[in-house]
């Protein structure tokens, strides 16, 4: 036996902080004291919920999060994650499994799955209980990891490739202004834009799903070499979740258990909405609603777009306040709508005007970023990655909007939009990175999930202060956002035949 290899893998295992559970960094690192196998360049130890192995110079963790849900995490012997997953709310599961070892492979056998790891390469293949192949990591060079320094902190560039069946199709990844839905043979840049919603979760017609749990700029590419995810900054290393099922409903159910159930919307949310590029006075809002009722139209929501707070050029931008001349009594306006059995949805932004009480309270805690928002030039983005920032933001939403009767939030610009190039992924990427560092880390690392964090704050705030169901409309999304009752729309699209086609 190679005693140094035994010692090495035990040290790696016991020090692993692989972002396992929402309440702690390493609930899965509880090892059995016995090193189960060592030989050549391969070694493994059995964990409480799976195994950790080392092959081809890479440490890989294969962990059960449910009967049909498996996490695969890999690094070069060390993780640089300092926070748990912001997507996953499920914990590693107590799934019965056994481990079988041959000269070529290590196999985890559970009632639902057989997971086979190649001893030479570490590549993993997923099989159903009867041995039928579901999908597999590419046999050779399936994973690439490179340690890099970004914003003075260590992280990994990570790439993972899979080998697909010729006849399978892939769907998901969010929503893009493209003329296709099947991602076979396509390359997708996973960066949020005004009309590009990123949700890095794929489902296959072979009845499985893969969720990529990395938040930086990423790509998905399917070509002759395989189907590949790659990311610019992955502090925990390569990190994905595999879901299997007898049908796609099973796959989505497993995803939902891992990332959070979608709460029921208010009943009226299943009705009809009236929206336009803003009503300019409260009298006009009520007048339009009255006209719909007079005509017998079954309208459920009136939507008030921007500038009810003031203009787009002053320092009142999205301060959760009302212009006193044009909206002198917002409580009376909402009451008039409620008396007609209608609800009011209102637009808010993560950019906050410099002259508002909300901005002053955020600035006292250093919870706005320095770059100015492109429209008003007098507003800056709040730090939704900070629990205190989210609490302050919601406090003013409640005081200025919800307490006067507003029923639902329309959260605009949640990519997050900073500069004017909001339709261009290159421009959005640069704008977000120029924000610098948030409460959780640098924006290279946390480029994409701003929408998840800001809807988290508004949902939790509403549920903590009201017994009403929540409905939020938002221009962006991320994996797990469904648990915050946040429904994305496809952004500021254009009126054209090609847009309709896409």
LOKESE-587234 format. One line per 10 residues: number of its first residue (from 1); for each residue x, y, z of C-alpha. Coordinates in steps of 0.2 Angstrom, whole numbers, padded with zeros to 4 digits, always signed. Layout:
<rs>
NUM) X/Y/Z | ...
</rs>
This chain:
<rs>
1) +0000/+0000/+0000 | +0005/+0018/-0003 | +0005/+0025/+0014 | +0007/+0043/+0008 | -0008/+0041/-0003 | -0018/+0035/+0011 | -0013/+0050/+0022 | -0016/+0062/+0007 | -0034/+0057/+0004 | -0038/+0057/+0022
11) -0032/+0074/+0024 | -0041/+0080/+0008 | -0057/+0072/+0015 | -0057/+0078/+0032 | -0053/+0096/+0027 | -0065/+0096/+0012 | -0077/+0111/+0012 | -0087/+0107/-0003 | -0102/+0118/-0001 | -0113/+0104/+0004
21) -0128/+0110/+0014 | -0136/+0127/+0016 | -0133/+0127/+0035 | -0115/+0122/+0035 | -0100/+0120/+0023 | -0096/+0102/+0026 | -0110/+0091/+0033 | -0105/+0077/+0021 | -0087/+0076/+0026 | -0090/+0063/+0040
31) -0078/+0049/+0035 | -0078/+0031/+0039 | -0061/+0027/+0048 | -0056/+0014/+0035 | -0048/+0018/+0019 | -0057/+0006/+0008 | -0045/+0004/-0007 | -0028/+0011/-0012 | -0019/+0005/-0028 | -0008/+0014/-0041
41) -0015/+0032/-0044 | -0032/+0028/-0037 | -0039/+0028/-0019 | -0056/+0031/-0011 | -0065/+0032/+0005 | -0083/+0029/+0009 | -0093/+0044/+0016 | -0109/+0044/+0025 | -0118/+0048/+0009 | -0107/+0043/-0005
51) -0089/+0041/-0009 | -0073/+0052/-0011 | -0061/+0046/-0024 | -0045/+0051/-0031 | -0040/+0047/-0049 | -0029/+0055/-0062 | -0024/+0068/-0050 | -0042/+0074/-0047 | -0052/+0072/-0030 | -0070/+0068/-0034
61) -0085/+0067/-0023 | -0100/+0057/-0027 | -0114/+0061/-0015 | -0132/+0055/-0014 | -0145/+0070/-0011 | -0160/+0058/-0014 | -0164/+0041/-0022 | -0163/+0049/-0039 | -0151/+0064/-0036 | -0132/+0063/-0036
71) -0120/+0077/-0033 | -0103/+0076/-0042 | -0090/+0088/-0036 | -0072/+0088/-0041 | -0056/+0099/-0037 | -0037/+0097/-0037 | -0037/+0092/-0018 | -0043/+0109/-0011 | -0059/+0119/-0012 | -0059/+0138/-0011
81) -0078/+0140/-0007 | -0081/+0150/+0008 | -0100/+0150/+0007 | -0113/+0136/+0005 | -0123/+0134/-0011 | -0135/+0148/-0013 | -0146/+0137/-0025 | -0147/+0120/-0015 | -0159/+0119/+0000 | -0159/+0100/+0001
91) -0146/+0090/+0011 | -0136/+0074/+0007 | -0149/+0060/+0010 | -0148/+0044/+0019 | -0149/+0033/+0004 | -0145/+0014/+0006 | -0130/+0010/-0005 | -0116/-0003/-0007 | -0099/-0001/-0015 | -0091/-0014/-0027
101) -0074/-0013/-0033 | -0066/-0022/-0048 | -0049/-0019/-0056 | -0056/-0006/-0068 | -0070/+0003/-0059 | -0078/+0008/-0042 | -0097/+0005/-0042 | -0110/+0013/-0030 | -0126/+0003/-0030 | -0142/+0010/-0023
111) -0160/+0004/-0026 | -0162/+0016/-0040 | -0145/+0019/-0048 | -0128/+0011/-0052 | -0115/+0024/-0053 | -0098/+0018/-0060 | -0082/+0027/-0058 | -0067/+0023/-0069 | -0052/+0020/-0059 | -0040/+0026/-0072
121) -0049/+0042/-0077 | -0061/+0045/-0063 | -0075/+0047/-0076 | -0092/+0043/-0070 | -0106/+0034/-0079 | -0124/+0034/-0072 | -0135/+0018/-0075 | -0152/+0013/-0069 | -0154/-0001/-0057 | -0156/-0014/-0071
131) -0139/-0008/-0077 | -0146/+0002/-0092 | -0135/+0017/-0096 | -0143/+0034/-0093 | -0128/+0045/-0097 | -0110/+0047/-0094 | -0095/+0059/-0092 | -0084/+0058/-0107 | -0072/+0043/-0105 | -0056/+0053/-0108
141) -0052/+0070/-0102 | -0069/+0073/-0096 | -0064/+0086/-0083 | -0052/+0101/-0084 | -0048/+0111/-0068 | -0036/+0125/-0067 | -0032/+0135/-0052 | -0033/+0154/-0055 | -0032/+0170/-0045 | -0047/+0182/-0048
151) -0049/+0198/-0038 | -0035/+0192/-0026 | -0044/+0176/-0022 | -0040/+0158/-0028 | -0053/+0149/-0038 | -0054/+0136/-0052 | -0058/+0137/-0071 | -0069/+0122/-0073 | -0075/+0111/-0088 | -0085/+0095/-0088
161) -0089/+0085/-0103 | -0102/+0072/-0106 | -0105/+0059/-0120 | -0123/+0059/-0126 | -0133/+0047/-0136 | -0136/+0051/-0154 | -0155/+0051/-0153 | -0157/+0062/-0137 | -0162/+0080/-0136 | -0158/+0093/-0123
171) -0170/+0107/-0116 | -0169/+0120/-0103 | -0155/+0132/-0099 | -0167/+0146/-0097 | -0175/+0157/-0111 | -0166/+0165/-0125 | -0171/+0174/-0141 | -0166/+0160/-0152 | -0175/+0150/-0166 | -0172/+0133/-0157
181) -0176/+0124/-0141 | -0166/+0109/-0143 | -0148/+0112/-0138 | -0140/+0098/-0147 | -0126/+0105/-0159 | -0128/+0123/-0151 | -0116/+0134/-0141 | -0125/+0145/-0127 | -0116/+0159/-0117 | -0123/+0158/-0100
191) -0123/+0177/-0095 | -0139/+0186/-0090 | -0146/+0199/-0102 | -0162/+0209/-0104 | -0169/+0196/-0115 | -0158/+0181/-0110 | -0163/+0172/-0094 | -0150/+0160/-0088 | -0156/+0144/-0078 | -0141/+0131/-0080
201) -0152/+0116/-0079 | -0154/+0104/-0093 | -0167/+0090/-0096 | -0164/+0076/-0108 | -0177/+0065/-0118 | -0167/+0051/-0110 | -0176/+0055/-0094 | -0162/+0064/-0084 | -0157/+0081/-0079 | -0141/+0090/-0075
211) -0139/+0106/-0065 | -0123/+0116/-0065 | -0121/+0124/-0048 | -0108/+0137/-0053 | -0112/+0156/-0054 | -0099/+0164/-0065 | -0099/+0167/-0084 | -0101/+0150/-0091 | -0104/+0141/-0108 | -0114/+0126/-0113
221) -0107/+0118/-0130 | -0113/+0102/-0139 | -0102/+0097/-0153 | -0093/+0081/-0159 | -0082/+0081/-0144 | -0097/+0080/-0132 | -0109/+0091/-0122 | -0098/+0102/-0111 | -0101/+0115/-0097 | -0087/+0127/-0093
231) -0086/+0141/-0081 | -0074/+0155/-0077 | -0074/+0155/-0058 | -0079/+0139/-0048 | -0072/+0140/-0031 | -0078/+0124/-0025 | -0072/+0116/-0041 | -0083/+0107/-0054 | -0100/+0105/-0047 | -0115/+0098/-0054
241) -0131/+0088/-0049 | -0138/+0073/-0059 | -0157/+0069/-0058 | -0164/+0053/-0065 | -0182/+0048/-0067 | -0195/+0036/-0075 | -0201/+0052/-0084 | -0197/+0071/-0085 | -0210/+0074/-0071 | -0199/+0064/-0059
251) -0183/+0074/-0065 | -0192/+0091/-0061 | -0198/+0084/-0045 | -0181/+0079/-0039 | -0174/+0096/-0045 | -0188/+0105/-0035 | -0184/+0094/-0019 | -0166/+0100/-0021 | -0168/+0118/-0024 | -0185/+0122/-0016
261) -0204/+0120/-0020 | -0213/+0133/-0030 | -0226/+0141/-0018 | -0244/+0143/-0025 | -0247/+0160/-0033 | -0262/+0171/-0028 | -0278/+0165/-0037 | -0279/+0181/-0047 | -0262/+0178/-0054 | -0270/+0165/-0066
271) -0281/+0179/-0073 | -0278/+0194/-0085 | -0266/+0209/-0083 | -0266/+0226/-0090 | -0249/+0234/-0093 | -0242/+0248/-0104 | -0226/+0259/-0104 | -0233/+0268/-0088 | -0248/+0277/-0082 | -0243/+0295/-0077
281) -0256/+0298/-0063 | -0266/+0289/-0051 | -0282/+0296/-0058 | -0277/+0288/-0075 | -0274/+0271/-0067 | -0291/+0271/-0059 | -0300/+0278/-0075 | -0293/+0264/-0085 | -0298/+0251/-0072 | -0316/+0258/-0072
291) -0317/+0258/-0091 | -0312/+0239/-0091 | -0326/+0235/-0078 | -0338/+0246/-0088 | -0335/+0235/-0103 | -0337/+0219/-0093 | -0319/+0214/-0096 | -0312/+0202/-0083 | -0297/+0211/-0078 | -0287/+0205/-0063
301) -0271/+0216/-0061 | -0267/+0234/-0066 | -0248/+0236/-0068 | -0240/+0253/-0064 | -0223/+0254/-0073 | -0209/+0266/-0068 | -0208/+0285/-0064 | -0222/+0285/-0052 | -0208/+0290/-0040 | -0203/+0306/-0050
311) -0193/+0307/-0066 | -0180/+0296/-0074 | -0167/+0310/-0072 | -0168/+0315/-0054 | -0162/+0306/-0038 | -0179/+0298/-0033 | -0176/+0282/-0044 | -0185/+0267/-0037 | -0185/+0274/-0019 | -0201/+0265/-0015
321) -0210/+0282/-0014 | -0223/+0291/-0024 | -0223/+0308/-0033 | -0235/+0318/-0023 | -0242/+0329/-0037 | -0246/+0314/-0049 | -0250/+0301/-0035 | -0256/+0311/-0020 | -0265/+0297/-0012 | -0259/+0280/-0017
331) -0269/+0271/-0003 | -0285/+0278/-0010 | -0279/+0272/-0028 | -0276/+0254/-0022 | -0293/+0254/-0012 | -0302/+0260/-0028 | -0294/+0245/-0037 | -0298/+0233/-0023 | -0316/+0239/-0023 | -0317/+0234/-0041
341) -0309/+0217/-0037 | -0293/+0221/-0045 | -0275/+0221/-0039 | -0260/+0232/-0042 | -0243/+0227/-0047 | -0229/+0240/-0047 | -0212/+0241/-0055 | -0197/+0242/-0043 | -0178/+0242/-0048 | -0162/+0236/-0039
351) -0155/+0253/-0043 | -0159/+0266/-0030 | -0160/+0285/-0032 | -0146/+0294/-0022 | -0158/+0307/-0014 | -0170/+0294/-0006 | -0171/+0288/+0012 | -0168/+0271/+0005 | -0151/+0276/-0002 | -0146/+0285/+0013
361) -0149/+0270/+0024 | -0140/+0258/+0012 | -0126/+0270/+0011 | -0124/+0271/+0030 | -0120/+0252/+0029 | -0110/+0253/+0013 | -0123/+0243/+0004 | -0123/+0251/-0013 | -0110/+0249/-0027 | -0101/+0264/-0034
371) -0105/+0263/-0053 | -0120/+0274/-0058 | -0136/+0267/-0066 | -0136/+0272/-0084 | -0153/+0279/-0085 | -0154/+0292/-0071 | -0135/+0294/-0068 | -0141/+0297/-0050 | -0145/+0280/-0044 | -0134/+0265/-0039
381) -0137/+0246/-0037 | -0140/+0239/-0019 | -0130/+0224/-0013 | -0143/+0210/-0013 | -0130/+0197/-0008 | -0130/+0205/+0009 | -0144/+0200/+0021 | -0144/+0217/+0029 | -0145/+0225/+0012 | -0160/+0214/+0008
391) -0168/+0218/+0024 | -0166/+0237/+0022 | -0172/+0236/+0004 | -0188/+0226/+0009 | -0191/+0238/+0024 | -0194/+0252/+0012 | -0204/+0242/+0000 | -0216/+0238/+0014 | -0217/+0255/+0020 | -0219/+0264/+0004
401) -0228/+0251/-0007 | -0236/+0236/+0002 | -0242/+0246/+0017 | -0253/+0257/+0005 | -0260/+0242/-0003 | -0249/+0237/-0018 | -0252/+0218/-0021 | -0237/+0212/-0031 | -0220/+0218/-0037 | -0213/+0219/-0054
411) -0194/+0218/-0051 | -0186/+0225/-0067 | -0168/+0225/-0072 | -0163/+0211/-0061 | -0149/+0204/-0072 | -0142/+0215/-0064 | -0144/+0230/-0076 | -0131/+0243/-0073 | -0125/+0251/-0090 | -0135/+0253/-0106
421) -0129/+0238/-0115 | -0142/+0227/-0106 | -0146/+0216/-0122 | -0127/+0212/-0125 | -0120/+0198/-0114 | -0102/+0205/-0116 | -0108/+0222/-0110 | -0118/+0215/-0096 | -0104/+0205/-0090 | -0092/+0220/-0090
431) -0105/+0231/-0081 | -0108/+0218/-0067 | -0089/+0214/-0065 | -0086/+0233/-0063 | -0097/+0233/-0048 | -0083/+0225/-0039 | -0086/+0214/-0024 | -0102/+0210/-0015 | -0105/+0204/+0003 | -0102/+0186/-0003
441) -0087/+0188/-0015 | -0081/+0196/-0031 | -0094/+0198/-0046 | -0084/+0187/-0057 | -0088/+0173/-0045 | -0106/+0179/-0043 | -0110/+0185/-0060 | -0127/+0177/-0064 | -0138/+0175/-0048 | -0142/+0193/-0043
451) -0160/+0190/-0047 | -0161/+0175/-0035 | -0154/+0185/-0021 | -0165/+0200/-0023 | -0181/+0190/-0025 | -0176/+0180/-0009 | -0176/+0196/+0001 | -0193/+0202/-0006 | -0201/+0185/-0004 | -0195/+0182/+0013
461) -0200/+0199/+0019 | -0217/+0197/+0012 | -0220/+0180/+0020 | -0213/+0186/+0037 | -0225/+0201/+0038 | -0241/+0196/+0029 | -0252/+0180/+0027 | -0254/+0184/+0009 | -0247/+0173/-0006 | -0233/+0181/-0015
471) -0232/+0185/-0034 | -0217/+0193/-0041 | -0213/+0196/-0060 | -0194/+0198/-0064 | -0184/+0201/-0079 | -0171/+0188/-0074 | -0170/+0171/-0066 | -0158/+0158/-0059 | -0159/+0140/-0052 | -0169/+0139/-0036
481) -0179/+0155/-0040 | -0195/+0146/-0041 | -0195/+0145/-0022 | -0197/+0164/-0021 | -0213/+0164/-0031 | -0203/+0174/-0044 | -0210/+0172/-0062 | -0198/+0178/-0076 | -0204/+0186/-0092 | -0194/+0187/-0107
491) -0188/+0205/-0106 | -0189/+0220/-0117 | -0191/+0211/-0134 | -0194/+0220/-0150 | -0210/+0219/-0161 | -0204/+0209/-0176 | -0208/+0193/-0185 | -0191/+0186/-0180 | -0195/+0189/-0162 | -0212/+0181/-0163
501) -0204/+0166/-0172 | -0190/+0164/-0158
</rs>
